[in-house]
Amino acid sequence: MKIKILTVIFFLFITSLFAAGSSSDDSAKTNYGKDYKSAIKLIRSKDYDKAIRKLKTLTTASSTDFTKADVYNELGFAYRKSEDFDNAAKYYKKALELDPEHLGAIEYQGEMYVDLGQKENALNNLALLKKLVGENNSYYKELNNYISNN
């Protein structure tokens, strides 16, 4: 009888350990998602330095709310808006190495090329967007407008 009771207690103890471990993993993923959304809000409010700091903590994170390419793309954007074009180029490149068809990175990198006076490179990005999604897509339209207006 004692062995059965000890077995049940042991089983309940082990089960609670595994349950505790899985819930903390889930909350960590959820926090990463919240951190990513918070970084995007910081970018929208033009607080690029804080956004960069928050995004850099997410470069090693794993979440279903974003990809590493998304993080690198947003880092590139924040650096570009801070007029740090070397870091912007570095992070757009990383995003596109992870996902060569990342539409946001292709568009934003094209905008960076315009900012740097490299219109031919921007037009290459525009042609790539046209090939990937066509002329009616918002990414294509945004880059086309950026090129036309600058």
TIPAMI-379427 format. One record per atom (N, C-alpha, C): residue number from 1; residue in one letter; x negated, y negated, z. Coordinates in Angstrom, 3 decimals, padded with zeros to 6 digits, always signed. Layout:
<pts>
[NUM A [X Y Z]],
...
</pts>
This chain:
<pts>
[1 M [-000.815 +001.194 +000.000]],
[1 M [+000.000 +000.000 +000.000]],
[1 M [-000.861 -001.262 +000.000]],
[2 K [-001.952 -001.261 +000.828]],
[2 K [-002.847 -002.408 +000.886]],
[2 K [-003.496 -002.669 -000.466]],
[3 I [-003.828 -001.609 -001.174]],
[3 I [-004.479 -001.757 -002.479]],
[3 I [-003.524 -002.412 -003.467]],
[4 K [-002.267 -002.035 -003.438]],
[4 K [-001.276 -002.640 -004.341]],
[4 K [-001.128 -004.122 -004.043]],
[5 I [-001.058 -004.477 -002.791]],
[5 I [-000.904 -005.881 -002.401]],
[5 I [-002.139 -006.672 -002.821]],
[6 L [-003.322 -006.108 -002.558]],
[6 L [-004.557 -006.788 -002.962]],
[6 L [-004.639 -006.931 -004.477]],
[7 T [-004.196 -005.927 -005.192]],
[7 T [-004.197 -005.977 -006.657]],
[7 T [-003.272 -007.093 -007.145]],
[8 V [-002.091 -007.199 -006.581]],
[8 V [-001.141 -008.241 -006.966]],
[8 V [-001.711 -009.626 -006.645]],
[9 I [-002.284 -009.777 -005.456]],
[9 I [-002.878 -011.062 -005.069]],
[9 I [-004.016 -011.424 -006.017]],
[10 F [-004.864 -010.447 -006.313]],
[10 F [-005.991 -010.677 -007.232]],
[10 F [-005.468 -011.090 -008.608]],
[11 F [-004.443 -010.389 -009.109]],
[11 F [-003.863 -010.691 -010.414]],
[11 F [-003.293 -012.111 -010.443]],
[12 L [-002.565 -012.488 -009.385]],
[12 L [-001.993 -013.832 -009.317]],
[12 L [-003.094 -014.900 -009.269]],
[13 F [-004.157 -014.627 -008.543]],
[13 F [-005.280 -015.554 -008.452]],
[13 F [-005.932 -015.759 -009.816]],
[14 I [-006.209 -014.687 -010.518]],
[14 I [-006.843 -014.754 -011.841]],
[14 I [-005.926 -015.477 -012.822]],
[15 T [-004.640 -015.154 -012.804]],
[15 T [-003.684 -015.790 -013.700]],
[15 T [-003.632 -017.295 -013.468]],
[16 S [-003.643 -017.720 -012.208]],
[16 S [-003.598 -019.155 -011.917]],
[16 S [-004.861 -019.856 -012.386]],
[17 L [-005.997 -019.182 -012.336]],
[17 L [-007.239 -019.781 -012.840]],
[17 L [-007.159 -020.045 -014.332]],
[18 F [-006.664 -019.052 -015.083]],
[18 F [-006.553 -019.235 -016.532]],
[18 F [-005.530 -020.309 -016.878]],
[19 A [-004.439 -020.350 -016.149]],
[19 A [-003.412 -021.360 -016.407]],
[19 A [-003.960 -022.747 -016.135]],
[20 A [-004.724 -022.908 -015.071]],
[20 A [-005.305 -024.216 -014.754]],
[20 A [-006.279 -024.647 -015.832]],
[21 G [-007.057 -023.710 -016.340]],
[21 G [-008.020 -024.028 -017.391]],
[21 G [-007.351 -024.474 -018.661]],
[22 S [-006.259 -023.842 -019.045]],
[22 S [-005.612 -024.209 -020.296]],
[22 S [-004.923 -025.553 -020.191]],
[23 S [-004.354 -025.881 -019.045]],
[23 S [-003.687 -027.177 -018.947]],
[23 S [-004.687 -028.324 -018.983]],
[24 S [-005.871 -028.144 -018.412]],
[24 S [-006.851 -029.225 -018.468]],
[24 S [-007.373 -029.405 -019.884]],
[25 D [-007.498 -028.311 -020.643]],
[25 D [-007.904 -028.439 -022.039]],
[25 D [-006.862 -029.223 -022.818]],
[26 D [-005.579 -028.924 -022.601]],
[26 D [-004.512 -029.621 -023.303]],
[26 D [-004.505 -031.099 -022.956]],
[27 S [-004.704 -031.441 -021.694]],
[27 S [-004.687 -032.853 -021.324]],
[27 S [-005.880 -033.588 -021.906]],
[28 A [-007.020 -032.911 -022.034]],
[28 A [-008.188 -033.553 -022.642]],
[28 A [-007.900 -033.886 -024.095]],
[29 K [-007.264 -032.950 -024.811]],
[29 K [-006.917 -033.220 -026.208]],
[29 K [-005.927 -034.374 -026.296]],
[30 T [-004.972 -034.379 -025.402]],
[30 T [-003.994 -035.455 -025.387]],
[30 T [-004.676 -036.791 -025.114]],
[31 N [-005.612 -036.822 -024.175]],
[31 N [-006.325 -038.059 -023.892]],
[31 N [-007.124 -038.529 -025.094]],
[32 Y [-007.722 -037.589 -025.838]],
[32 Y [-008.449 -037.975 -027.038]],
[32 Y [-007.506 -038.653 -028.028]],
[33 G [-006.318 -038.110 -028.171]],
[33 G [-005.327 -038.730 -029.055]],
[33 G [-004.957 -040.123 -028.598]],
[34 K [-004.779 -040.276 -027.298]],
[34 K [-004.461 -041.601 -026.746]],
[34 K [-005.630 -042.555 -026.942]],
[35 D [-006.852 -042.056 -026.765]],
[35 D [-008.037 -042.893 -026.963]],
[35 D [-008.140 -043.353 -028.416]],
[36 Y [-007.840 -042.446 -029.348]],
[36 Y [-007.887 -042.803 -030.770]],
[36 Y [-006.844 -043.878 -031.073]],
[37 K [-005.632 -043.678 -030.590]],
[37 K [-004.576 -044.671 -030.821]],
[37 K [-004.937 -046.002 -030.180]],
[38 S [-005.543 -045.950 -029.017]],
[38 S [-005.991 -047.169 -028.344]],
[38 S [-007.054 -047.890 -029.169]],
[39 A [-007.973 -047.134 -029.758]],
[39 A [-009.014 -047.733 -030.602]],
[39 A [-008.395 -048.413 -031.826]],
[40 I [-007.385 -047.789 -032.409]],
[40 I [-006.707 -048.382 -033.574]],
[40 I [-006.015 -049.688 -033.161]],
[41 K [-005.408 -049.698 -031.985]],
[41 K [-004.778 -050.940 -031.492]],
[41 K [-005.823 -052.031 -031.285]],
[42 L [-006.987 -051.655 -030.776]],
[42 L [-008.062 -052.633 -030.595]],
[42 L [-008.508 -053.201 -031.949]],
[43 I [-008.580 -052.342 -032.952]],
[43 I [-008.938 -052.819 -034.296]],
[43 I [-007.882 -053.785 -034.801]],
[44 R [-006.622 -053.437 -034.632]],
[44 R [-005.529 -054.311 -035.103]],
[44 R [-005.550 -055.663 -034.398]],
[45 S [-006.005 -055.674 -033.144]],
[45 S [-006.092 -056.946 -032.415]],
[45 S [-007.455 -057.617 -032.622]],
[46 K [-008.254 -057.052 -033.531]],
[46 K [-009.555 -057.603 -033.925]],
[46 K [-010.588 -057.586 -032.799]],
[47 D [-010.414 -056.673 -031.856]],
[47 D [-011.403 -056.494 -030.784]],
[47 D [-012.331 -055.359 -031.209]],
[48 Y [-013.161 -055.661 -032.203]],
[48 Y [-013.971 -054.641 -032.860]],
[48 Y [-015.026 -054.032 -031.943]],
[49 D [-015.635 -054.818 -031.081]],
[49 D [-016.666 -054.272 -030.192]],
[49 D [-016.106 -053.194 -029.269]],
[50 K [-014.944 -053.461 -028.667]],
[50 K [-014.327 -052.457 -027.792]],
[50 K [-013.878 -051.238 -028.595]],
[51 A [-013.360 -051.483 -029.795]],
[51 A [-012.929 -050.372 -030.647]],
[51 A [-014.119 -049.486 -031.003]],
[52 I [-015.239 -050.097 -031.323]],
[52 I [-016.438 -049.337 -031.668]],
[52 I [-016.873 -048.468 -030.491]],
[53 R [-016.898 -049.049 -029.306]],
[53 R [-017.299 -048.275 -028.121]],
[53 R [-016.368 -047.081 -027.901]],
[54 K [-015.079 -047.311 -028.028]],
[54 K [-014.109 -046.236 -027.811]],
[54 K [-014.232 -045.181 -028.908]],
[55 L [-014.376 -045.603 -030.155]],
[55 L [-014.487 -044.652 -031.266]],
[55 L [-015.756 -043.812 -031.165]],
[56 K [-016.844 -044.420 -030.702]],
[56 K [-018.090 -043.663 -030.584]],
[56 K [-017.950 -042.508 -029.598]],
[57 T [-017.114 -042.665 -028.584]],
[57 T [-016.903 -041.568 -027.636]],
[57 T [-016.118 -040.432 -028.279]],
[58 L [-015.438 -040.716 -029.378]],
[58 L [-014.607 -039.709 -030.031]],
[58 L [-015.336 -038.959 -031.149]],
[59 T [-016.568 -039.334 -031.449]],
[59 T [-017.288 -038.663 -032.541]],
[59 T [-017.605 -037.208 -032.215]],
[60 T [-017.587 -036.862 -030.947]],
[60 T [-017.828 -035.470 -030.556]],
[60 T [-016.560 -034.793 -030.044]],
[61 A [-015.447 -035.497 -030.089]],
[61 A [-014.184 -034.966 -029.576]],
[61 A [-013.513 -034.078 -030.618]],
[62 S [-012.653 -033.228 -030.126]],
[62 S [-011.852 -032.375 -030.988]],
[62 S [-010.388 -032.607 -030.634]],
[63 S [-009.588 -032.901 -031.650]],
[63 S [-008.182 -033.184 -031.401]],
[63 S [-007.377 -032.866 -032.646]],
[64 T [-006.110 -032.602 -032.447]],
[64 T [-005.211 -032.431 -033.582]],
[64 T [-004.637 -033.770 -034.031]],
[65 D [-004.920 -034.840 -033.288]],
[65 D [-004.385 -036.156 -033.607]],
[65 D [-005.209 -036.907 -034.642]],
[66 F [-006.437 -036.477 -034.892]],
[66 F [-007.313 -037.150 -035.844]],
[66 F [-008.428 -036.206 -036.235]],
[67 T [-009.114 -036.549 -037.320]],
[67 T [-010.285 -035.767 -037.725]],
[67 T [-011.537 -036.597 -037.438]],
[68 K [-012.678 -035.952 -037.455]],
[68 K [-013.938 -036.687 -037.288]],
[68 K [-014.106 -037.684 -038.438]],
[69 A [-013.652 -037.309 -039.635]],
[69 A [-013.716 -038.230 -040.772]],
[69 A [-012.885 -039.485 -040.487]],
[70 D [-011.733 -039.319 -039.834]],
[70 D [-010.911 -040.480 -039.466]],
[70 D [-011.676 -041.403 -038.519]],
[71 V [-012.334 -040.810 -037.530]],
[71 V [-013.091 -041.594 -036.550]],
[71 V [-014.217 -042.362 -037.247]],
[72 Y [-014.971 -041.656 -038.098]],
[72 Y [-016.076 -042.320 -038.798]],
[72 Y [-015.558 -043.416 -039.728]],
[73 N [-014.430 -043.183 -040.370]],
[73 N [-013.842 -044.206 -041.233]],
[73 N [-013.482 -045.453 -040.436]],
[74 E [-012.850 -045.261 -039.297]],
[74 E [-012.463 -046.414 -038.470]],
[74 E [-013.691 -047.117 -037.894]],
[75 L [-014.734 -046.350 -037.565]],
[75 L [-015.991 -046.974 -037.135]],
[75 L [-016.553 -047.839 -038.259]],
[76 G [-016.539 -047.316 -039.472]],
[76 G [-016.998 -048.099 -040.623]],
[76 G [-016.202 -049.378 -040.776]],
[77 F [-014.891 -049.276 -040.634]],
[77 F [-014.030 -050.455 -040.753]],
[77 F [-014.364 -051.496 -039.683]],
[78 A [-014.470 -051.041 -038.441]],
[78 A [-014.750 -051.974 -037.336]],
[78 A [-016.108 -052.650 -037.522]],
[79 Y [-017.101 -051.881 -037.956]],
[79 Y [-018.413 -052.483 -038.206]],
[79 Y [-018.354 -053.457 -039.380]],
[80 R [-017.607 -053.114 -040.420]],
[80 R [-017.496 -054.015 -041.581]],
[80 R [-016.843 -055.324 -041.176]],
[81 K [-015.793 -055.233 -040.398]],
[81 K [-015.112 -056.454 -039.947]],
[81 K [-015.982 -057.264 -038.998]],
[82 S [-016.945 -056.600 -038.364]],
[82 S [-017.920 -057.299 -037.504]],
[82 S [-019.113 -057.804 -038.326]],
[83 E [-019.041 -057.596 -039.635]],
[83 E [-020.088 -057.983 -040.586]],
[83 E [-021.411 -057.270 -040.348]],
[84 D [-021.340 -056.060 -039.815]],
[84 D [-022.503 -055.192 -039.676]],
[84 D [-022.394 -054.150 -040.791]],
[85 F [-022.827 -054.560 -041.983]],
[85 F [-022.622 -053.737 -043.169]],
[85 F [-023.507 -052.490 -043.188]],
[86 D [-024.657 -052.533 -042.534]],
[86 D [-025.510 -051.344 -042.480]],
[86 D [-024.809 -050.213 -041.733]],
[87 N [-024.257 -050.524 -040.573]],
[87 N [-023.530 -049.502 -039.818]],
[87 N [-022.227 -049.122 -040.518]],
[88 A [-021.566 -050.087 -041.119]],
[88 A [-020.338 -049.774 -041.855]],
[88 A [-020.635 -048.751 -042.944]],
[89 A [-021.683 -048.997 -043.727]],
[89 A [-022.049 -048.075 -044.808]],
[89 A [-022.389 -046.698 -044.259]],
[90 K [-023.096 -046.671 -043.147]],
[90 K [-023.489 -045.404 -042.520]],
[90 K [-022.264 -044.574 -042.133]],
[91 Y [-021.278 -045.216 -041.522]],
[91 Y [-020.110 -044.472 -041.051]],
[91 Y [-019.150 -044.107 -042.182]],
[92 Y [-019.017 -044.952 -043.205]],
[92 Y [-018.220 -044.546 -044.366]],
[92 Y [-018.864 -043.327 -045.025]],
[93 K [-020.191 -043.332 -045.120]],
[93 K [-020.906 -042.206 -045.715]],
[93 K [-020.643 -040.927 -044.916]],
[94 K [-020.702 -041.025 -043.583]],
[94 K [-020.437 -039.844 -042.745]],
[94 K [-019.005 -039.340 -042.953]],
[95 A [-018.052 -040.265 -043.009]],
[95 A [-016.655 -039.865 -043.222]],
[95 A [-016.517 -039.120 -044.546]],
[96 L [-017.156 -039.638 -045.580]],
[96 L [-017.029 -039.024 -046.904]],
[96 L [-017.845 -037.742 -047.041]],
[97 E [-018.884 -037.583 -046.231]],
[97 E [-019.596 -036.303 -046.214]],
[97 E [-018.710 -035.218 -045.621]],
[98 L [-017.937 -035.571 -044.601]],
[98 L [-017.034 -034.604 -043.974]],
[98 L [-015.803 -034.337 -044.836]],
[99 D [-015.324 -035.374 -045.507]],
[99 D [-014.123 -035.257 -046.333]],
[99 D [-014.295 -036.145 -047.566]],
[100 P [-014.833 -035.593 -048.648]],
[100 P [-015.105 -036.396 -049.850]],
[100 P [-013.869 -037.046 -050.467]],
[101 E [-012.682 -036.581 -050.078]],
[101 E [-011.447 -037.156 -050.611]],
[101 E [-010.675 -037.937 -049.541]],
[102 H [-011.362 -038.430 -048.535]],
[102 H [-010.707 -039.216 -047.482]],
[102 H [-010.312 -040.559 -048.091]],
[103 L [-009.036 -040.710 -048.342]],
[103 L [-008.544 -041.876 -049.081]],
[103 L [-008.862 -043.196 -048.382]],
[104 G [-008.715 -043.217 -047.064]],
[104 G [-009.005 -044.438 -046.316]],
[104 G [-010.465 -044.836 -046.425]],
[105 A [-011.348 -043.864 -046.325]],
[105 A [-012.783 -044.150 -046.415]],
[105 A [-013.161 -044.621 -047.818]],
[106 I [-012.557 -044.009 -048.834]],
[106 I [-012.842 -044.438 -050.212]],
[106 I [-012.386 -045.881 -050.410]],
[107 E [-011.178 -046.189 -049.928]],
[107 E [-010.672 -047.562 -050.069]],
[107 E [-011.540 -048.557 -049.300]],
[108 Y [-011.776 -048.291 -048.018]],
[108 Y [-012.533 -049.236 -047.189]],
[108 Y [-013.973 -049.388 -047.657]],
[109 Q [-014.570 -048.298 -048.109]],
[109 Q [-015.934 -048.398 -048.639]],
[109 Q [-015.914 -049.290 -049.884]],
[110 G [-014.882 -049.145 -050.697]],
[110 G [-014.739 -050.010 -051.874]],
[110 G [-014.618 -051.471 -051.479]],
[111 E [-013.862 -051.754 -050.423]],
[111 E [-013.740 -053.131 -049.933]],
[111 E [-015.089 -053.643 -049.441]],
[112 M [-015.850 -052.775 -048.789]],
[112 M [-017.185 -053.171 -048.335]],
[112 M [-018.057 -053.529 -049.532]],
[113 Y [-017.966 -052.739 -050.592]],
[113 Y [-018.746 -053.044 -051.791]],
[113 Y [-018.387 -054.424 -052.341]],
[114 V [-017.110 -054.753 -052.321]],
[114 V [-016.688 -056.088 -052.760]],
[114 V [-017.319 -057.148 -051.867]],
[115 D [-017.249 -056.937 -050.557]],
[115 D [-017.832 -057.887 -049.602]],
[115 D [-019.320 -058.085 -049.848]],
[116 L [-019.990 -057.037 -050.320]],
[116 L [-021.436 -057.103 -050.570]],
[116 L [-021.766 -057.571 -051.987]],
[117 G [-020.745 -057.874 -052.775]],
[117 G [-020.975 -058.317 -054.152]],
[117 G [-021.317 -057.176 -055.094]],
[118 Q [-020.978 -055.959 -054.728]],
[118 Q [-021.265 -054.778 -055.545]],
[118 Q [-019.981 -054.308 -056.238]],
[119 K [-019.509 -055.149 -057.159]],
[119 K [-018.220 -054.894 -057.798]],
[119 K [-018.198 -053.570 -058.563]],
[120 E [-019.297 -053.210 -059.209]],
[120 E [-019.336 -051.953 -059.967]],
[120 E [-019.089 -050.749 -059.051]],
[121 N [-019.696 -050.758 -057.879]],
[121 N [-019.455 -049.671 -056.914]],
[121 N [-018.003 -049.658 -056.455]],
[122 A [-017.436 -050.858 -056.238]],
[122 A [-016.030 -050.945 -055.834]],
[122 A [-015.124 -050.378 -056.928]],
[123 L [-015.448 -050.683 -058.176]],
[123 L [-014.652 -050.154 -059.288]],
[123 L [-014.777 -048.635 -059.399]],
[124 N [-015.944 -048.098 -059.046]],
[124 N [-016.103 -046.637 -059.023]],
[124 N [-015.185 -046.010 -057.979]],
[125 N [-015.086 -046.645 -056.803]],
[125 N [-014.179 -046.145 -055.767]],
[125 N [-012.731 -046.246 -056.237]],
[126 L [-012.407 -047.337 -056.927]],
[126 L [-011.054 -047.517 -057.449]],
[126 L [-010.728 -046.414 -058.463]],
[127 A [-011.681 -046.102 -059.334]],
[127 A [-011.480 -045.035 -060.319]],
[127 A [-011.287 -043.684 -059.631]],
[128 L [-012.022 -043.447 -058.553]],
[128 L [-011.865 -042.204 -057.803]],
[128 L [-010.476 -042.122 -057.175]],
[129 L [-010.015 -043.217 -056.607]],
[129 L [-008.661 -043.226 -056.041]],
[129 L [-007.619 -042.972 -057.129]],
[130 K [-007.811 -043.584 -058.286]],
[130 K [-006.875 -043.376 -059.397]],
[130 K [-006.825 -041.895 -059.762]],
[131 K [-007.988 -041.261 -059.811]],
[131 K [-008.067 -039.840 -060.143]],
[131 K [-007.384 -038.983 -059.075]],
[132 L [-007.595 -039.342 -057.811]],
[132 L [-007.060 -038.523 -056.709]],
[132 L [-005.567 -038.707 -056.488]],
[133 V [-005.081 -039.967 -056.569]],
[133 V [-003.687 -040.224 -056.174]],
[133 V [-002.882 -041.067 -057.163]],
[134 G [-003.520 -041.597 -058.184]],
[134 G [-002.799 -042.403 -059.166]],
[134 G [-002.702 -043.868 -058.767]],
[135 E [-002.209 -044.645 -059.694]],
[135 E [-002.153 -046.106 -059.526]],
[135 E [-001.016 -046.587 -058.638]],
[136 N [-000.049 -045.743 -058.358]],
[136 N [+001.102 -046.166 -057.544]],
[136 N [+000.888 -045.935 -056.055]],
[137 N [-000.229 -045.347 -055.688]],
[137 N [-000.526 -045.055 -054.292]],
[137 N [-000.996 -046.322 -053.574]],
[138 S [-000.668 -046.432 -052.294]],
[138 S [-001.013 -047.640 -051.526]],
[138 S [-002.526 -047.843 -051.401]],
[139 Y [-003.297 -046.764 -051.297]],
[139 Y [-004.749 -046.915 -051.187]],
[139 Y [-005.314 -047.534 -052.468]],
[140 Y [-004.845 -047.046 -053.600]],
[140 Y [-005.271 -047.604 -054.883]],
[140 Y [-004.868 -049.074 -054.987]],
[141 K [-003.614 -049.356 -054.680]],
[141 K [-003.104 -050.725 -054.789]],
[141 K [-003.871 -051.687 -053.885]],
[142 E [-004.147 -051.267 -052.652]],
[142 E [-004.873 -052.133 -051.704]],
[142 E [-006.269 -052.465 -052.219]],
[143 L [-006.998 -051.455 -052.681]],
[143 L [-008.345 -051.717 -053.179]],
[143 L [-008.300 -052.534 -054.456]],
[144 N [-007.372 -052.241 -055.324]],
[144 N [-007.241 -053.009 -056.563]],
[144 N [-006.973 -054.487 -056.256]],
[145 N [-006.091 -054.752 -055.306]],
[145 N [-005.796 -056.135 -054.908]],
[145 N [-007.020 -056.793 -054.283]],
[146 Y [-007.746 -056.047 -053.458]],
[146 Y [-008.947 -056.594 -052.798]],
[146 Y [-009.989 -056.986 -053.843]],
[147 I [-010.165 -056.121 -054.837]],
[147 I [-011.123 -056.422 -055.903]],
[147 I [-010.659 -057.654 -056.692]],
[148 S [-009.392 -057.694 -057.019]],
[148 S [-008.839 -058.790 -057.839]],
[148 S [-008.887 -060.138 -057.119]],
[149 N [-008.719 -060.127 -055.812]],
[149 N [-008.621 -061.380 -055.059]],
[149 N [-009.935 -061.843 -054.446]],
[150 N [-011.015 -061.138 -054.677]],
[150 N [-012.294 -061.537 -054.093]],
[150 N [-013.382 -061.658 -055.139]],
</pts>
